[in-house]
Amino acid sequence: MDEMVIHGGRPLSGAVHIHGAKNAALPIMAASLLTEGPTVLHRVPRLRDVETIAGILNSLGVTTRWVGPQTLRLVPHWSAAYVARFDLVRQMRGSVCVLGPLLATRGAAVLPQPGGCVLGERPIDLHLKGLRGLGAVIQAGAPCIYARADRLRGARVSLAGPHGSTVTGTANVLMAATLAEGRTVIEGAACEPETQDLAAYLSACGARIGGIGTRTLTVDGVKRLRGVEHSIIPDRIEAGTLAAAAAATGGEVTLEGVRPDHMEATLEALERAGAECRVEGDSITVRRTGPLRPVNLVTAPYPGFPTDMHPQLSALLCLARGRSTIRETIYPERFTYAGELSRMGARIARADATAVVEGPAPLHGAAVRATDLRAGAALVVAALAACGQTILSGVDQVDRGHQCLEERLGALGADICRRQAEPAERSEKKSA
């Protein structure tokens, strides 16, 4: 297993190009199951999660091949396969997005309950509710999901849930509805940029979708979809994470190839905390020259402050003078990072579904572990600003959402490297 070694205290400086959004690429790759003919996707990040969904698609009759550094060609072949590879689905919650396309094209699907980041209970009941509304018969007891549908038919379905709309659930129902008979109306749909990108791809393939970017999607089913060429949108969370790192280190970084309109809530939060964010076309320059200020934030579905930026902003706010709070409304258990930040000197506590941060904290290096993707990103942000050496284990979690992160940060002036972790027994002997 790898680990990152970070010596903090060096301001980041320079420019970095933002990769494509993983959370857009995964469902669009799954949507290739719906098409006749090849799809070519540009700006696909080379991530472990992308390779995982590619492996699942390969087992279901889709040939995937890299034809450029970030260009992926997907060619669907006729196949009756409908059982997704259990070992791969268990690695990633997003793999459930093959469920809708399989029902639409194969009339059946079998997959295990999906895995992924440890963020507390993340049920897929809304996915199943929406697909049942289209006529699917589903048994979802542990450990597997068994689904079948002789013919999907359009219907009015609601995907509104107690913590807001479901992004992956919207993708699942939207993809199934494109080939369903008649009209489907999806109420309480997610309108995140990643969902809009999926809808744009499906529309280019020949789907008839109305209301893109709103809470109500109208889909008129068609007989077939064709493969097309499509470019994935920039990753607003990767951009936000690097912006937080620039602010935390007191540096100046230009984020190139971004969609500033997708990042308005994150940029507003950074500016309230004392960072300057200058937008010029498809680039954003983030810098901080003065002290950080405390802020109070509440996560919310798009266009609100994104839950995927919660841990990184908590790390940044450890350096602000005063008390900050971040109330989590999407994933109530997204607090695993707090204990690890405390090892670095952070004064951060959980009060129900709120992180309470007292600053400024004199952050220092420590041995910490990434328990999930965004927690790992937060620890990297803190380590870059901390005094001394941080050893971050669980790097495989960070790799799920960041391509070559240590190389990109190194190019901005960070003292960071990746190495193979020592066996626990040898490490314990050294410390003794």
Secondary structure, 3 states (H helix, E strand, C coil): CEEEEEECCCCCEEEEECCECHHHHHHHHHHHHHEECCEEEECCCCCHHHHHHHHHHHHCCEEEEEEECCEEEEEECCCCCCECCHHHHCCCHHHHHHHHHHHHHCCEEEEECCCCCCCCCCCCHHHHHHHHHCCCEEECCCCEEEEECCCCECCEEECEECCEECHHHHHHHHHHHHCCECEEEEECCCCCHHHHHHHHHHHHHCCEEECCCCCEEEEECCCCEECCEEECCECHHHHHHHHHHHHHHCCEEEEECCCHHHCHHHHHHHHHCCCEEEEECCEEEEECCCCCCCCEEEECCCCCECHHHHHHHHHHHCCCCEEEEEECCCCCCCCHHHHHHHHCCCEEEEECCEEEEEECCCCECCEEECCCHHHHHHHHHHHHHCECEEEEECHHHHHCCCCCHHHHHHHCCCEEEEEECCCHHHHHHHHC
